[in-house]
Amino acid sequence: MSDIHTENSDLIYQVDDKPPFNQSVISAITHLLAIFVPMVAPALIVGTALSLPAEITAYLVSMAMIASGIGTWLQVNRYGRVGSGLLSIQSVNFSFVTVMIALGSTMKGDGLHVEAIMSTLLGVSFVGAFLVVGSSFILPYLHRVITPTVSGIVVLMIGLSLIKVGIIDFGGGFSAKSSGTFGNYQSIGIGLLVLLVVIGFNCCQNALLRMGGIAIGIIVGYVVALCLGMVDFSVMQNLPLVTVPVPFKYGFTFDLHAFLVAGTIYLLSVLEAVGDITATAMVSNRPIKGEEYTSRLSGGVLADGLVSVIATMLGSLPLTTFAQNNGVIQMTGVASRHVGKFIAVILVILGLFPVIGRFFTTIPAPVLGGAMTLMFSMIAIAGIRIIISNGLNRRETIIVATSLGLGLGVSYDPEVFRVLPASIYVLVENPICAGGLTAIFLNLLIPLNKTESHSVEATELNVRSAERETD
C-alpha cells in the first residue's frame, strides 16, 4: 500500500502551495470563524465558574488568542523538529476546562485568593506541558501502538464528540437549554439556513466561492440573527483597549496533587493530538504512514508541548491542535500551510486588541451550529477513511467495533464507569480517551497475523534506517 492515500482531487491548494493574497485571507477568516468561539469559550467558562474578576477573564481570553497565534505559526512553518508542517491550528484544550474548574473550586474552598489560585493552576500547567514535549521524542518508536486503526478511531471519536457540540449550538446552545427555548423555530431556522448556504457554495465550481462558503454561510446567518434581535453586544463593554502579555503575571506556584491531575490530562491530550494531526495529514493528501508521517507527527506533538509551555507562561489555559480546521480543509479544498501564517498573525492582533476578538463571541449559537455540525461530521468521515486505509479484516473489525462501542457509549453516559478508582475513571470518562485507550489495548492484546507482522516490522526497519541517515 502506498504511504500516500488515494489522490484527493478535491483539494484546490496542496500543503506547500501558496494561494493568492485575497484567497489566503478568505481562507484564514473561514478558519477563524470556525474556531474562534471554541477558542475563547474555555477561558470564559472557567472565568464564570470560578467567579474570576472581569479583568482576569479578559486577560485569559486575550492570551488564548496570542498563544494560539504563536502556536499556529510554529506548526505551519516547522522550525527544525518543531511543527507538523501542515495547516494545523493551535487552540485552547477543552479537556482542561473541567479539571481547572474542579481544582480551582477546591482551592477557593480552602480560602486561597484568586491570584494564588491562578498562580497554582497556571504553574502546574506550565510544568505539565513538558510531559507532552517529552512524549514527542518517543512517538517514532510506537508503531505497534499507534497504528492507522488506532489513529482513525481517535479521529472518529473526536468527530463524533464534536457533533454533539455542533448540534447543541444548532438548537440554540446551552443558554437556550437553561431558558427553555432550545430547539425553537427561530434557532432551527437559522441553523438550517446556514447549513444550506454552506452546502450550496461548497457545490460551486468556482474555487473562490467554494473556499468562502463557510464564511458566507456564517455571515448570512449573522445578518439574519441581527435582524431578529438575537445578537448581544453587551460582552464588548468595559474592555481594555490593548492587552500586553506579561510572563507569569500571577506568579508561579507548584502543587503536586494538582500536577498529577493536570499531568494525566496532558498525557491523554497527546493521543488526541495524534488523531488530529493524522486527520490533517489525511485531508491534506499527505502520508499517514512512513517516515514523513512519523516526522510530522512527532514535530506536531513537540510543538503542542512547547506552545502549552508558552501559553501557560503568558497566562493562557493549555493549548492543543484543533480538530475543527480539518473540516474546514475538506469543505474549502485549501490545505496550504501558508494560510496558517495569516491565521497566526490575525490571532495575535486580535489578542492585542480584545474588543476586536470579543466581537466574534457575539455570533449566536445557531449560526455556528449550522456550519459546525457539517464540519464536525467531515472529521468523523476522515476517521473512517483512516481506518479503512489499514484494511478491515477480522482483527481490525473487532478493535474498531469494541473501541467505538465503549467510546461512544461513554459519550451517552460518562458515569457508566464511576465505580472504578478515581485515577482510572478520569481516563475513561472522556469518550475520546475511552475509545483510544481501548483501541491501544486491543491492538497490543490481539496478535497480528503473519502478513501484518511482516508489514509492521518492515515499516519499523524503514523508519530506523531513515533516522540513521538523518543522524
N, C-alpha and C positions, 0 to 999 in steps of 0.2 A: 504494500500500500504506500502511496506517495505521502511524504510528510505534509504536503500542502493539500488542503481539501479541494474538492471539485471547484473549478474556477467560478468565482462569483461574478457573473456578468452584470449584476445589478449595481455594482459599485461604479460610481461616476469618477471618483478620485481615490486612488490607492494610497497606501500608508505614506509613501515618500513623495507623492505628487504635491505640487504647490498650486492650489486654486488661485484664481484672480482675487484681488483685494476685496471687491464687493461681495463675491461669493463666500470668501473666508469669513467676512464679518457676519453675513446672514447665517451661515452655519454655526458660528460661535454663539450668536444670540439664541439660536434654536436650542443649543445645548444648555445655555444658561436658563432659558425659560423652563426647561425640563428638570433641572436640578436645583434651581435657586431656593425654592421654598423648602424642599427636604434638607438643603444645606444649612439654612439658618434655623429651621424648626427645632433641632435638638437643643440649641442654646436657649431658645425661647421657652421650651418645655421645662428644662432644668431650672431656669431662672424663675419661672412661675411656681414650680413645685417646691423649691427651696425658699420662696419669698425673697429672692435677692433684690437689692436695690436696683432701680431702673438703669442707673449708670453702669453697674456691673454687667447686667444682662446685655445692654447695648454694646459694651466693650467685648463681651464674648461673641456676639454676632459679628462685629467688625473683624475680630481676629480670626474667626472661622473663614471669612471670605479671603482675607490676606493670606492665611496659611494655605488655603485651598489653591490660591493662585500660584504660590511658591511651589507647592507640591505638583501641580499640573505641569508647570514649567520644567521641573526636574524629570517628570515621567516622559514627556514628549520629546525632550531634547536628548536624553540619555547621555549623561556625562560619565564616561568610563563604564563601570559596572552599575552605576546608579540609573534606574529608569527602565521602563519596558520598551521605549521607542515606539509605542503605539498611542493612539488617541485615548489615553487613559486619564480620566478626570478624577482628581482627588477631592474628597468632601468629608464632612464630619461623619464619624462612625455611629450609626444609630444604636449599635449593640451596647454602647456605653451609657445610654440615657438612663435606663432603669438602674444600672449599677451606681451611677453618680447620684441619682436621687436617693437610693437606699443608703449609701454611705453618708451622704450629706445630711439626710434626715437624722441618722443616728448621732452624728457629731453635733447637730443642732440640739438634739435632745440631751446631750451631755453638757450643754451650755457653752459650746465654742462660739466665738464671734464669727461673723460672716466672712471676714478676711482670713481668719485662721482656717475655716472650712475650705475656702478656695485654695489656700496655700497647700493644704494637705491633698485635696483632690487632684490638683494640677501637678503636685510634687510626685505622687505615686504614679501618675500617668506618664510623667517625664521619664522616670526610671523604667517603667514597664515597657516603654516604646523600644528600649534596647533589646528586649526579648524578640521582637519582630526583626530587628536588624540582624541578630544572631541566627535566627531561623532561616534567613535568606541564603546563608552560606552552606546549609546542609540540604536545601531543596534539590540540587542536582543529583544527590545520591538517593533520592527517594522514588526512583522509577517504579519499584514494585508496589509502592504505597499509593502514590498519586498518579494513577493511570487515567487515560481519557474517560473511562467509565466513571471513575470517582469524580473527576473534574466536571463531567457532564451532569452528574447527579447534583452536585453542589450548585451549578449554574441553573439547573431546572428548579431546584428548591428556592433559589434566590428569586427567580421569575415568578414562581407560584406564590411566594410570600409577599412579593411586591404587588401582585394583582389585588390582594386584599386591601392594601393601602389605596390603590388606584380606584377600586370600586366604591370604597367608603367615601372618598372625595367626590366621586361621580354622583353620589346620592346627597351630597351636601356637607360631608365631613363630620368630625366628632362633635363639633359645636352644634350641628343640626340634630345629631342624635340626642344630645342633652336637652335641647329645646323642644324636641318633639316634631321637628319639621323635616326630619330625614326622609329622603325619597319622595318629596313633594313634586308636583308637576313642574315647578319652576326649575328646580335643580336638575331633574331628569332631562328636561327640555334643553337646557344649556349644555349639559354633558353630551347629549346626542348630537346637538348642533356642532360642537367642537369635533366630535368623533367623525361625523360625516364630512366636515370640511377637510380634516386631515387626510381621510381616505381619498377624497376627491382629488386633492392636489397631489397626493402620492401616486395616483394613477396617471398623472400628466406625463407627456413625453418630454416636455421642456424641463431641462435639468434644474434651472433656477427656481421654477415654481415647485418642483419636487423637493428641493432642498429646503425651501421656505415653508413647506406645508404645515409642519407642526407649529411654527411661529405664527403663521397666518391664522391657523385654527384657534390658537390661544388669544390672538388679538381680536378676532371676530367675537369670540366668546366673552372677552373682557368688555368690549364695547356694549354688547347686549346686556351684560350684567350691570354695567354702569347705568344704562338707561332704566333698568329695573330697580335701581337703588340698592344693589347688593354689594357695592364696593365701600369698604370702610377705610377712610383716610386718617382715622384718629391715631393709628400706630406711628404716623410720621411726625407727631408733635413732640416738642421738647427734646430734640436730638441735638448732639453737638455737631458743629459744622465740619470739623475734621477730627479723626481719631488717630493718634500717633501710637504705634506699637511700643510697649515698654517691657523688656525681658524680665521675667519673674516679678511682675507688677505687684503681686500679692504675697511675695516672699516664697520660700521653699521649705516645706515640711514633709518628712517621710514617716509613714506609719506602716508597720509590717503587715498587719491584718488587712488593711485597705489595699496594700500592694499585692497580696496573694489573690484577692478577688479581682482586681484590675488586671493582674498578670494573666490570670486564666482567660479572661475575655480577650486579651491581646493575642494569646496563642490560638484561640479559636478564630479570631479575625484573619489569621494567616490562611486558614482553609478557605474562608470566604474570598480573600484576595486572589488566591489561586484560581477559584472559579470565575471571578470577574475578569481576570487577565486572560484566562483561557477563552472565555466568551468573546472578549475584544479581539483576540487573535483570530478566532473563528469568523466573526462577522467582517473582519478586515482582510479576509482571504490570505492569512498568514498561517504557517505551520502550527499544529498543536501536538507535534511530536518532534523529536530530534534535537539537534544542537541549538538551532535558532530559538526554538520554543523554550528550551531549558534556560537559555541565556536571558531571554525576555522575562521569563517567569521569576528567576532569582533577582534580576535587576528591578523588576516591578515591586517585589516584596521588600527589597532593600530600600527602595525609595519610600514605600509605605512607612517603614520604621523610622527613617530619617525625618520624614515630613511630620510624623507624630512627635518626634523629639522637638522639632522647630515649633510646631503648633502649640504644644503644652508649655513650652518656654515662653511663648508670646502671650499665652493666656487663652488659648482655644481648647475645646474638647479634642480628643484624639481623632485623627483622620484615617481614611482608608480609600481604596479605589472604589469608585461608584459604579453600580451596575446599570443605572438608568441610561448612561450615554450609549450603551450597546444597542438599545432600542432605537435611539436617535440615528446611529450609524446605519442601521438597517433601513430605517424609514427614509433617510435623506440620500443614502448612497455615497456619503462622504466619510472616508476613513483616514483622511490626511492628518498626520500628526501635527502638521504646521498650523492647522486650525486651532490646535491646543494652545499655541503661543498667544493667539488673540484672546482665547478664553482666559488664560493666565493673567494677562495684562489687565483685562477688563475686571477680573475679580479683585485684583489688588487695588485698582482705582475705586471700585465700589466699596471696598473695605475702608479706604481712607476717608471716603465721603459717605457716611452711613445713611443719610437721607435718601441718596440715590438707590442704594441697595435695599433699604426698607420698603421702597415703592413696590418692589417685586412681591413683597409679602401681602400686598393688598389684592392680589389675584384671588378671586373667590375659588373655593374648593371644587365646585362642579366644573369650572373651566379647566383646571389642572387634571381633574379626574377623567374628563373626556379624552385628553391626549395621553395620559399616563397609562390608562387601562390597556390601550392598544400597544404602547411601547413595552410595558412590562410583559405582556403576552409574547412579544417578539423575543424577549430574553429567554423565556421558558422554551420557546421553539429552538433557540440557539443551543440550549442544553440538550434537547432531544437530538439535534443534529450531531453534537459531540459524542453522545452515547452511541448513536448508530454508526458513527465513523469507526468505532472499535469493534463493530460486529455484535450481534445479539444472539450468541449461541446459548446453550443451556445454562452455563456458568454465569455469563453476564446477565441473562434474564433474571436469574434468582437474585443476584446482587441488586439490580435495578428495582425489581419488584419489592423486595424487602425494605430497601432504603427509602423508596418512595412511600411505601405504606406507613412506616414508622415516622418519617419526616413530615408527611402531610397529615398524619394522624395527630401529631403533636400540635400542629398549627390549628387543628379543630378544638383541641382541649389541652393546653400546656400543662395542666395539673395531673395528667394521667400517671406521671412517674414521680409524684410528690413524695411517695413512700420511701424513695431512695435517699441516701445521705445527701446533705446539702451540697457537699463538694462534687457529687456526681450529678445531682439534679440541675445544678447551674449549667452543666454541659448539655443536657438533653431537653431542656425546656424550650430551647430555640430550635425551630424546625430545620433551619439550615444546618446547624451543628448536629442535630439528631440524625438527619439523613446522611450527612457527610461522614460522620463517625461510624455509622452503620456500614456505609459503603467501604470505608477503610478496613474495618474489622473483617468483613466478609471477604474482601479482596485478599487479605492475608490468610484467612482461615481456609477458604475453598481452594483446593490445589488447581494449578494450571494444567491443561493437557500438554502433551509433548510439543505440539506445534506452537502453542502460545508461549511455552517456556523458552524455546529456542529464539523466538522473536524478541522476548524481553531481554535475554542475555545478549543478543546481537545489538540491541539498542544501547545497552549499558556499555558494551565494548566500544561502540562508536563514540559515545559521549566521553569516555575516559581517554580515548585516542585524541579527540578534539581538544580536550583540556590539556593534554601533554603538549600538543602542537602550540596551543596558546601560550603555555608557560615558556 
